[in-house]
């Protein structure tokens, strides 16, 4: 049964009429046309679909849209100030070439943003814990870790 739900996505209020049990991922991509968040495994195991809900990294493929009502949802589209100025974490991933196919990148960037907001200078163990469960099928993990370290440097400037 469809319901009209109010969502706060990337700082903007949106209303969607949909089944409240649909995944947040589906609503973001199909109804709101925010396609930066990727469908990976559909089981919450790869984390390609990670968005921030009230600042917390959340797998949108495992979150019903009704669970996100009343929360602040942030997607990869919310990060860059404009087309000329990337978010420091996005810039670090670009500088370090921390992607190959790029499919996992949005989820990894969102997890890194959440990590650095909660711990501006995380330890290696905290970094690895925050990225646990994020799968890169191209295996660019060393470059991803370099990008996270570069993100920390850029944030401290």
N, C-alpha and C positions, 0 to 999 in steps of 0.2 A: 504494500500500500504506500503510495507516494505521499510525501509531506514536504512542506516548504521549510527549508532549514537556512538559518542565517550563519554565515561563516565569515571570520575575519582572516583574510588571506593576504599576506604581504602588506598589511596595514590598510587594506581596503575591505569594506563590508560588501559581501556578495550574498545573494539569495539564490538557492537552487531548489528546484522541486524534483525530488528523487526518492527512491527507496532508502530509508535511513540505514539499512544494513549494507548498502553498497560500500565498497572500500573508498577511503579517502583518495587513494591513488587514482581510481577510476574517475571520481568527480573532478579532481584537479586536472587531469589530462583531457577528459572527454567533455565535461560541462564547462569548465573554466578556461580551457585551452592553454593551460600551463604545462607544457610538454617537457620541461627540463627535468622533472622528476621521472625517473625511468622505471619501467616494469622489468624486473629481472627474473626472479624465480617464482614470485607469487606466493611464497611460503615464509617470508621474513628471514630467510637464511643468508641472502647475499648482500642485503642492505643498499642495493642500488636505488631503492625508492625512499631513502631517508629524507625526511623533512624535519623541521623543528616545530614542536608543539609546546607553546609556552617556554621556549628555549631549550627543550629537551629533545635530543635526537630520537625520532620515532619512525618505525617502518610503516609507511603509509599503505602498503599492500595488506597489512594485518590489522589496520585500524578502520573501524566503520566510520563513515562520515558523521554519524550522530554522536560519536565519541568526541569529535573535534568541535562541536557546537559550543560557543562561548569561550573558546581558546584562541590564542594568537598562533596562526599557522604561518610558517615562513618556508618558502621554497627557494631554490637556487636563483630564480628570477628576481628575488628581493635583494640580492647582495650588491650588485654593481651599482654605483652611483648613477652612471649613464653609460652610453655605448663607448665612451672614450676612457672611462676610469673604472677599472675592475676593483673588486674588493681585494684587500691584501692577500687573503688566502687564495682567491682565484689567480691573482698575479703570481704568487709563489708556485702554484701548480703549473702554470704556463711556463714560468722561468726555468723550472726544474724538469720540464717535459715529463710530468708525473702522470701521463696517460698515454695509451697507445690507441685503442679503439674509442676510449672516452666514455664507455657505457656506465662504468662504476663511478666516474668522476664526480658527478653532482652529489651523490650520497656521501662520498668521502669528504668532499668540501664542506657539506653541511655538518658532518660529524666533527670536522676540524674546527669550524666556526664555534660550535657549541663547546668544545673542549677549551678553546682559548678564551671564551667568555667566562667560563667557570674557573679556569686555571691559566692565567696569562703566561706563566712560565712552567709548563708541566714537566715532570720528570720523564725519562724514557719509559719507565714502567707505566706511568699514567697515560702516556701517549699510546703505547701498545694496547692498554686496556680499552681506551676509547675507540680504537680502530678495530678491536676484536670483532670478528664476524663480518667485516667488510671484505668482500671477495673481489679480486681483480683477476679476471680470467687471462689477461695478458701478462700477468706476473710482474708488474712494474713496482712492486713493493719497495725496493730500495729508493727509487725516485720519489715515491709517495712519501716515505719517511723524510727524505731530503726536503720535500716541499713543505712538510709540516714544520720542520726545523727552520726553514726560510720564513715561513709564516710568523713564527715566534719572533724572529729578528725584525721583520717588517713592522710588526705590531709594536715593538719596543722603540721604534724610531720616532 
